Amino acid sequence: MSRNTQSFVLARWFASSPLPAAIEIDARRVTAVSISGQGASRVLSGHATEPLPAGVVEPALNGTNVHDQAALARAIRAAVERLSPRPRRVALVLPDTVAKVSLLRFDKVPAKPQDLEQLIRWQIRKAAPFKIEEAQLSWFQGVALADGGREFVVMAARRDIIESYERACDAAGVHAGIVDLATMNLVNAVIVASAPASDWLLVHVAADYATIAVARGRELIFFRNRAMDADEDLAALVHQTAMYHEDRLGGGAFSRVVMAGGSSRGAEVADRIRRRIEERLGTSVETLDFRAAVALRDRITIAPELIDALAPCVGVILREQVA
């Protein structure tokens, strides 16, 4: 979907118009990734990371995000120029904290798309901390309900915030064909590498927040984002999610528990978080590894820290390339 119609998109797990490259922007860095090939021959053909000075970007739901657009544009340009060939169109991945994600249940889904949009806007209006008229909305179908209804996953962000990131891309000479959230594309990476058939849990540990997502196979059924510093608090939140999943979502033990991004807090902290989650859930926690879906050029080795850094970009490119 083009930026002229709706720039902030995640209409389904996999979208059309394949993009060969992606960039992720967070408070600390810009990461660029390119993938070549199709089908089973996909190869990680390039990647680059450019650090951002403190204060250039401060991701937030309801405040100024880009404080120095020129500095951000320079970092984006430097990162994409290290990819070969240099991309002109990219997928843009942003921190989960720039948008509000809600799961809405409708007993009866309107037949007309415009009526569905009005219904979604009415529901989101009640919870969004900004005017709905100033919001960029996107949604996709979730699970079908037993009574014939449907759940929808809805994302809302301030339009001016999304546009501030897009303008930095434009200034760097690249067009953000789609804009998406980090955790959504970590889910994509797991699904493409090895799609679980039953309920599974993803724990995304970012430098300054944590997101917990539960999917039923390929369908998202739970999403929670929190500012999070202490790993013990995160383990407790994961345990609460497991109890909610069992009591309210009709689930049992998770078929898989995947952790991503832990290295953003250091290897020792990441290992401690993983072990505490395992203790809380009584099951093993694996770290996200996209190499089952994307080969590495010339059999290069890759550190866990780099896998964490590249995974959101890899996920959004895989969504674009796999239909």
C-alpha positions in Angstrom: 0.0 0.0 0.0 1.5 3.3 -1.0 2.3 6.1 1.4 -0.1 8.4 -0.3 -3.1 6.3 0.8 -1.9 4.9 4.2 1.6 4.9 5.3 1.4 3.1 8.6 0.4 -0.4 7.5 0.1 -4.0 8.7 -2.9 -5.2 6.8 -2.0 -8.9 7.2 1.1 -10.9 8.1 2.3 -10.9 4.6 1.8 -8.0 2.2 2.3 -7.4 -1.5 4.8 -5.1 -3.3 8.0 -6.9 -2.1 10.7 -4.6 -0.8 14.3 -5.9 -0.8 15.5 -3.6 2.0 14.4 -2.3 5.4 15.6 0.1 8.0 14.8 0.2 11.7 15.0 3.4 13.7 15.1 3.5 17.5 16.6 5.8 20.1 20.1 4.3 19.8 20.7 3.5 16.2 19.6 3.1 12.6 19.8 -0.4 11.2 19.6 -1.2 7.5 19.2 -4.7 6.0 18.9 -6.0 2.5 17.8 -9.6 1.4 18.3 -11.0 -2.1 16.7 -13.9 -3.8 13.3 -15.6 -3.5 11.8 -18.7 -1.9 14.3 -21.1 -0.3 17.3 -19.1 -1.7 16.8 -15.9 0.3 20.2 -14.5 1.4 21.1 -11.8 3.8 23.0 -9.7 1.2 23.8 -6.6 3.3 23.5 -5.0 6.7 24.7 -1.8 8.4 24.2 0.0 11.7 24.7 3.7 12.4 24.6 4.9 16.0 22.5 7.9 16.9 23.6 10.6 19.4 21.5 10.8 22.5 18.4 12.9 22.1 18.2 12.7 18.3 15.2 10.3 18.5 13.0 9.7 21.5 10.2 7.3 20.6 7.0 8.1 22.3 3.3 7.6 21.7 2.2 11.2 22.3 5.2 13.5 22.0 7.9 14.8 19.7 9.9 11.8 18.5 12.5 13.2 16.0 14.4 16.1 17.7 17.1 16.4 15.1 15.9 15.5 11.6 19.1 16.4 9.9 21.2 14.0 12.2 18.7 11.2 11.7 18.7 11.7 7.9 22.5 11.5 8.0 22.5 8.3 9.9 19.9 6.8 7.5 21.9 7.8 4.5 25.1 6.4 5.9 23.4 3.1 6.7 21.7 2.6 3.3 24.8 3.6 1.4 26.5 0.6 2.8 24.0 -1.7 1.2 24.6 -2.8 -2.4 22.8 -2.0 -4.5 21.6 1.1 -2.6 17.9 0.9 -2.1 15.5 3.6 -3.1 12.4 2.1 -1.4 12.5 0.5 2.0 10.2 -0.8 4.7 10.5 1.3 7.8 10.4 -0.4 11.2 9.7 1.7 14.3 9.6 1.0 18.1 6.4 -0.4 19.5 6.2 2.7 21.7 5.1 5.0 18.9 1.7 3.3 18.5 -1.1 2.0 20.5 -2.1 -1.6 19.7 -5.6 -2.8 20.6 -7.5 -6.0 20.0 -11.2 -5.3 19.3 -13.9 -7.9 19.2 -17.1 -7.4 17.1 -20.0 -9.8 17.4 -21.1 -8.6 14.0 -18.7 -7.3 11.3 -20.1 -4.7 9.0 -20.2 -5.8 5.4 -19.0 -2.5 4.0 -15.3 -1.5 4.6 -16.3 2.1 5.3 -18.8 1.0 8.0 -16.1 -1.2 9.6 -13.7 1.8 9.6 -16.3 4.0 11.3 -16.9 1.3 13.9 -13.1 0.8 14.6 -12.6 4.6 14.8 -15.5 4.9 17.3 -14.0 2.2 19.5 -10.4 3.5 19.3 -11.6 7.1 20.0 -12.3 6.0 23.6 -8.8 4.8 24.4 -6.4 6.8 22.2 -4.5 9.6 24.1 -4.8 11.8 21.0 -7.5 13.1 18.7 -8.7 10.3 16.4 -8.8 12.8 13.6 -5.0 13.2 14.0 -4.4 9.5 14.0 -3.0 7.1 11.5 -5.0 3.9 11.8 -4.3 0.4 10.5 -5.9 -2.9 11.2 -6.0 -6.5 10.2 -8.2 -9.5 10.9 -7.5 -11.5 14.0 -9.1 -14.8 15.1 -12.7 -15.7 14.1 -15.0 -16.0 17.1 -17.2 -19.0 17.8 -20.4 -16.9 17.4 -19.5 -15.7 14.0 -17.9 -12.5 15.1 -14.3 -11.4 14.4 -11.4 -9.9 16.3 -9.4 -7.1 14.8 -5.8 -6.0 15.6 -5.8 -2.2 15.4 -2.8 0.1 15.5 -3.1 3.8 16.1 -0.4 6.4 15.9 -0.2 10.2 15.6 0.1 11.0 12.0 2.6 13.8 12.6 4.9 11.4 14.4 4.9 8.8 11.6 5.4 11.6 9.1 8.5 12.9 11.0 10.2 9.6 10.5 9.2 9.5 6.9 10.5 13.0 6.3 13.9 11.9 7.6 13.9 9.0 5.1 13.0 11.4 2.3 15.8 13.7 3.3 18.2 10.7 3.2 17.0 9.8 -0.3 14.9 6.7 0.4 11.2 6.3 0.3 9.4 4.5 3.2 7.0 2.3 1.2 5.5 0.9 4.4 5.9 1.7 8.1 5.5 -1.0 10.8 6.3 -1.9 14.4 9.3 -3.9 15.6 7.4 -6.7 17.5 5.0 -7.3 14.6 8.0 -8.2 12.5 9.7 -10.3 15.0 6.4 -12.3 14.9 6.8 -12.4 11.1 10.4 -13.7 11.4 9.3 -16.6 13.7 6.4 -17.5 11.4 8.4 -17.6 8.2 11.3 -19.5 9.8 9.1 -22.1 11.4 5.4 -21.4 11.8 4.0 -22.8 15.1 0.8 -24.7 14.7 -0.6 -23.8 18.1 -0.4 -21.0 20.7 3.1 -19.6 21.3 4.6 -16.6 23.1 7.1 -14.0 22.0 8.9 -11.8 24.5 10.6 -8.8 22.9 13.1 -7.2 25.2 14.1 -3.7 23.9 16.5 -1.4 25.5 13.8 0.7 27.2 10.6 -1.3 26.9 9.3 -4.8 26.6 6.5 -6.3 24.5 4.7 -9.6 25.0 2.8 -11.1 22.1 0.8 -14.3 22.0 -0.1 -15.9 18.6 -2.4 -18.7 17.8 -0.5 -20.2 14.9 -0.2 -17.2 12.6 -2.9 -15.1 14.3 -2.2 -12.5 17.0 -4.4 -12.9 20.1 -2.6 -10.9 22.7 -0.3 -7.8 22.7 1.1 -5.8 25.6 3.8 -3.2 25.7 5.3 -1.7 28.8 8.2 0.5 29.8 10.4 -2.0 31.6 13.7 -1.8 33.4 13.9 -4.7 35.9 14.1 -8.2 34.5 12.2 -9.6 37.5 9.2 -7.4 36.6 9.4 -8.7 33.1 9.4 -12.3 34.3 6.4 -11.5 36.5 4.6 -9.9 33.6 5.2 -13.0 31.4 3.8 -15.2 34.1 0.7 -12.9 34.4 0.3 -13.2 30.6 0.4 -17.0 30.8 -2.3 -17.0 33.4 -4.5 -14.6 31.3 -3.9 -16.8 28.3 -5.1 -19.9 30.2 -8.0 -18.2 32.0 -9.4 -15.8 29.4 -8.1 -16.9 26.0 -8.8 -20.7 26.3 -5.1 -21.6 26.0 -2.9 -24.1 27.8 0.9 -24.5 27.8 2.6 -22.6 25.1 4.1 -24.7 22.3 7.0 -22.4 22.0 8.4 -19.4 24.0 10.7 -17.2 22.0 12.7 -14.3 23.3 14.1 -11.6 21.0 16.2 -8.4 21.6 17.6 -9.5 25.0 21.2 -8.6 24.0 20.1 -4.9 24.0 20.5 -5.1 27.8 23.8 -7.1 27.7 24.5 -10.8 27.5 24.4 -11.3 31.2 21.1 -9.6 31.7 19.6 -11.3 28.7 20.6 -14.7 30.1 19.1 -13.8 33.5 15.9 -12.7 31.9 15.7 -16.0 29.9 16.3 -18.1 33.0 13.7 -16.3 35.1 11.1 -16.6 32.4 11.9 -20.3 32.2 11.4 -20.6 36.0 8.1 -18.8 35.9 6.7 -20.8 33.0 8.3 -24.1 33.6 9.4 -24.5 30.0 12.5 -23.7 27.9 12.9 -20.3 26.2 14.5 -20.1 22.8 16.1 -17.1 21.3 14.9 -15.8 18.0 17.1 -17.0 15.1 16.0 -16.1 11.6 18.7 -18.2 9.9 16.3 -21.0 9.1 14.6 -18.6 6.7 17.5 -16.4 5.5 20.9 -17.8 4.6 24.1 -15.9 5.4 26.4 -15.0 2.5 29.6 -17.0 2.4 28.7 -18.8 5.6 29.7 -15.9 7.7 29.3 -16.2 11.4 27.0 -13.8 13.2 26.9 -12.9 16.9 23.7 -13.1 19.0 23.8 -9.3 19.3 23.7 -8.9 15.6 20.8 -11.4 15.1 18.8 -9.3 17.6 19.7 -6.1 15.8 18.8 -7.3 12.4 15.7 -9.4 13.2 12.9 -6.7 12.9 14.2 -5.7 9.5 14.5 -9.3 8.4 11.0 -9.9 9.6 9.4 -7.1 7.6 11.3 -8.0 4.4 10.3 -11.7 4.8 6.7 -10.6 5.1 7.0 -8.6 1.8 8.7 -11.5 0.0 6.7 -14.5 1.2 3.1 -14.7 0.2 
